[in-house]
Amino acid sequence: MAQATVLYGIGAAKAGTSWLHGYLSSHPECHFRSIKEVHYFDTLDQPDWRGKLLFNKMIGLTKLQEAADGDSLAKIEREISDFTDWQRVLETPSVDHSGYLDYLQNGSEGYRIIGDITPSYANLNADIFSEMAGIGPQVKFIYLLRDPLDRLWSNIRMAAQRFSGGGKKLAATARALMEDFLTGNNRQMERRTEYASTLQNLYKAVGHKQVLIEFYETLFTSDATRRITDFLGLSPMTAPTDKIVHRGQRIDLDEDQRRRALVRLRPQYEYVMQHVNGPIPARWHTQLSEV
């Protein structure tokens, strides 16, 4: 039997990858493990960070298990089982990535698509993308984009919620994090906005035919799901196009910070408009016109 196509789902935080994972996981022709982000290719040379990530993930699942029952308990137990399998892979790393591929393939007989949706893969270089593309005979990438400023502010609000614990400090923390970005003091946040670099690296590594670009602004539509299933060679399947995953708490962005952020992000708007085929969402044009 032919090996299933390997799909990598990448994109910056708050660009729709959780929705994409949920949609494809529910498709009868796709096989995805229950853990959305396995962080394999972005931690190959960071064993300490990987170990901390694994520890925190298991602690979180254990706490959820203690409070769950019924269907939610069964879901969490499946995640723990998948996570335990994943830990075994990382304890016996191989230079040819065979353990990683075996993990994705486990239980996939008869399916067309297996995959790994880890947004931070978007920050990898062309050499790693080439390595990822060489893992099997059929490999594809879906790269999700979102209006650069909207995505940045949503990501910052999520981080502020985590750092501040919410409450009265939330807005102040969010604006402080935005100021860090604007002054170049938050390299991690800045890397997540670099759509141009990701597109350059992807196209250098695998060309255009193996890459589908979708936009958050039009992702939750029947047209987008049809493009996705056509790209992956899947039967069409409707999706919950009105479901927004992990909606952040609303905080108004300071107008001065908004203006400065648009200036800083202008190269990303312009690069995408010049190098991505097909229509660019109206929101992008509106934002860019204000710079």
C-alpha positions in Angstrom: 0.0 0.0 0.0 1.3 3.5 -0.9 2.5 5.6 2.0 0.1 8.4 2.9 1.0 12.0 2.0 2.7 13.8 4.9 1.2 17.2 5.6 2.9 19.9 7.6 0.7 22.7 8.9 2.6 25.9 9.7 1.8 29.4 10.5 2.2 32.1 13.2 0.4 31.8 16.5 -3.3 33.0 16.2 -3.5 32.3 12.5 -6.0 29.4 12.6 -3.8 26.3 12.9 -5.9 24.9 15.8 -9.0 25.1 13.6 -7.1 23.4 10.7 -5.9 20.6 13.0 -9.5 20.1 14.2 -10.9 20.1 10.7 -8.4 17.6 9.3 -8.5 15.4 12.3 -12.2 14.9 11.8 -11.9 14.1 8.1 -12.4 10.3 7.5 -9.4 10.2 5.1 -6.9 11.8 7.4 -5.0 10.4 10.4 -3.6 12.8 12.9 -2.4 12.0 16.4 -4.3 13.9 19.1 -1.3 16.1 20.1 -1.5 19.1 17.7 2.0 20.5 18.1 4.8 17.9 18.5 7.7 20.4 18.0 10.0 17.9 16.4 11.9 19.8 13.6 12.1 23.0 15.6 13.8 21.3 18.6 16.3 19.0 16.9 19.2 21.0 18.4 17.4 22.1 21.6 17.1 19.0 23.9 16.8 21.1 27.1 14.0 23.2 25.7 12.3 20.1 24.3 12.6 18.3 27.7 10.9 21.3 29.5 8.2 21.4 26.9 7.4 17.7 27.3 7.4 18.0 31.1 5.0 20.9 31.1 2.7 19.2 28.6 2.5 16.0 30.7 1.8 18.0 33.9 -1.0 19.8 32.2 -2.6 16.6 30.8 -2.4 14.9 34.2 -4.2 17.8 35.9 -6.9 17.8 33.2 -7.3 14.0 33.7 -7.9 14.4 37.4 -10.9 16.7 36.8 -12.4 15.1 33.7 -15.1 12.4 33.2 -17.1 10.9 30.3 -16.1 11.9 26.8 -13.6 14.5 28.0 -11.8 11.9 30.1 -11.6 9.6 27.1 -10.2 12.4 25.0 -7.5 13.3 27.5 -6.6 9.6 28.0 -6.0 9.4 24.3 -3.8 12.4 24.4 -1.8 11.0 27.3 -1.4 7.7 25.3 -0.2 9.6 22.2 2.1 11.8 24.3 3.6 8.7 26.0 4.3 7.3 22.5 5.9 10.6 21.5 8.2 10.6 24.6 9.5 7.2 23.5 10.4 8.6 20.1 12.3 11.5 21.6 14.2 9.2 24.0 15.6 7.3 21.0 16.3 9.9 18.3 17.5 8.8 14.9 19.2 10.9 12.3 16.9 9.6 9.6 13.7 10.6 11.4 12.3 7.1 11.2 10.9 7.2 14.7 9.1 10.5 14.0 7.6 9.1 10.8 6.6 5.9 12.5 4.8 7.9 15.2 2.8 9.8 12.6 2.0 6.6 10.7 1.0 4.5 13.6 -2.6 3.5 13.0 -2.8 5.2 9.6 -3.4 2.2 7.3 -5.9 3.1 4.7 -5.7 6.9 5.2 -4.6 9.4 2.6 -3.1 12.0 4.8 -1.0 12.0 8.0 0.5 15.1 9.4 2.1 17.4 11.9 0.6 20.8 12.6 3.2 22.8 14.5 2.9 26.6 13.8 6.5 27.5 14.9 7.9 25.4 12.0 7.3 28.6 10.0 10.5 30.0 11.6 12.7 27.2 10.2 15.2 27.7 7.4 15.3 26.4 3.9 17.6 23.5 4.8 15.2 22.2 7.4 12.2 22.6 5.1 14.2 20.5 2.5 14.8 17.9 5.2 11.1 17.8 6.1 10.2 17.5 2.4 12.5 14.5 2.1 10.8 12.4 4.8 8.5 10.6 2.3 7.6 10.4 -1.4 4.6 12.8 -1.0 4.9 15.8 1.2 2.9 19.0 1.3 2.8 22.2 3.3 -0.2 24.4 4.3 1.0 27.9 5.5 -1.7 30.0 7.2 -1.3 33.8 7.1 -3.2 36.4 9.0 -3.2 40.2 8.7 0.2 41.0 10.3 -1.1 43.6 12.8 -4.2 41.7 13.7 -2.2 38.5 14.3 0.5 40.3 16.3 -2.0 42.0 18.6 -4.0 38.8 19.1 -0.7 37.0 19.9 0.3 39.7 22.3 -3.0 39.7 24.1 -2.7 35.9 24.6 0.8 36.3 26.0 -0.4 39.2 28.3 -3.1 36.9 29.7 -0.5 34.3 30.5 2.0 36.8 32.1 -0.5 39.0 34.0 -3.0 36.4 35.0 -5.7 38.7 33.6 -7.5 41.3 35.6 -6.6 45.0 35.7 -3.0 44.4 34.7 -3.9 42.7 31.4 -4.2 45.8 29.2 -1.0 47.4 30.6 0.9 44.2 30.1 -0.3 43.9 26.5 0.7 47.4 25.7 4.1 46.9 27.3 4.7 43.8 25.2 3.7 45.7 22.1 6.2 48.4 23.0 8.9 45.7 23.3 8.1 44.6 19.8 8.2 48.1 18.5 11.6 48.8 20.0 13.1 45.6 18.8 13.3 44.0 22.3 11.2 40.9 21.6 12.9 38.9 19.0 10.6 35.9 19.4 7.5 37.9 18.7 9.2 39.6 15.8 10.2 36.3 14.2 6.5 35.3 14.1 5.7 38.3 11.9 8.3 37.5 9.2 6.1 36.1 6.5 8.6 37.1 3.8 11.4 34.9 5.2 9.1 31.9 5.6 7.8 32.2 2.1 11.3 32.6 0.7 12.6 29.6 2.6 9.6 27.4 1.7 9.7 28.2 -2.0 13.5 27.7 -2.1 13.2 24.3 -0.4 10.1 22.8 -2.1 8.8 25.1 -4.8 5.3 26.3 -5.2 3.3 23.2 -6.1 3.8 21.6 -2.7 2.6 24.7 -0.8 -0.9 26.0 -0.2 -1.3 29.5 1.2 -4.5 30.2 3.1 -5.6 33.4 4.9 -7.2 33.5 8.3 -9.6 36.1 7.1 -11.1 33.7 4.5 -10.2 30.4 6.2 -13.6 29.7 7.8 -15.5 29.4 4.5 -16.6 26.6 2.3 -14.4 27.9 -0.5 -11.3 27.6 1.7 -12.1 24.1 2.9 -12.6 23.0 -0.8 -9.2 24.4 -1.7 -7.7 22.5 1.2 -9.3 19.2 0.3 -8.5 19.6 -3.4 -4.9 20.4 -2.6 -4.6 17.3 -0.4 -6.5 15.0 -2.7 -9.3 14.5 -0.2 -13.1 14.2 -0.6 -14.9 17.4 0.1 -16.1 17.8 3.6 -18.0 20.7 5.3 -16.6 22.3 8.3 -17.7 24.4 11.3 -17.0 27.7 9.4 -18.4 29.8 12.2 -16.2 28.3 15.0 -13.4 30.5 16.3 -10.8 28.6 18.3 -9.0 30.2 21.3 -10.6 33.6 20.9 -8.6 36.2 22.9 -9.9 38.8 25.3 -10.6 42.1 23.6 -8.3 45.0 24.4 -8.1 48.2 22.3 -4.7 48.9 20.7 -3.3 52.3 21.5 -3.5 54.4 18.3 0.1 55.5 18.4 1.3 52.0 18.8 -1.0 50.9 16.0 0.5 53.4 13.6 4.0 52.5 14.5 3.3 48.8 14.2 1.9 49.2 10.7 5.0 51.1 9.7 7.2 48.3 11.1 5.1 45.6 9.5 4.7 47.2 6.1 7.4 45.0 4.4 5.4 41.9 5.3 2.2 43.3 3.8 4.0 44.3 0.6 5.9 41.0 0.2 2.8 38.9 0.5 0.9 41.1 -1.9 3.7 40.8 -4.4 4.5 37.1 -4.1 1.3 35.2 -3.2 -1.0 34.3 -6.1 -4.7 34.8 -5.7 -6.7 37.5 -4.0 -5.4 39.1 -0.8 -8.1 39.7 1.9 -9.5 43.2 1.9 -8.4 43.7 5.5 -4.8 43.6 4.4 -5.3 46.4 1.8 -7.2 48.5 4.3 -4.5 48.3 6.9 -1.7 49.0 4.4 -3.5 52.0 3.1 -3.2 53.6 6.5 0.6 53.5 6.6 
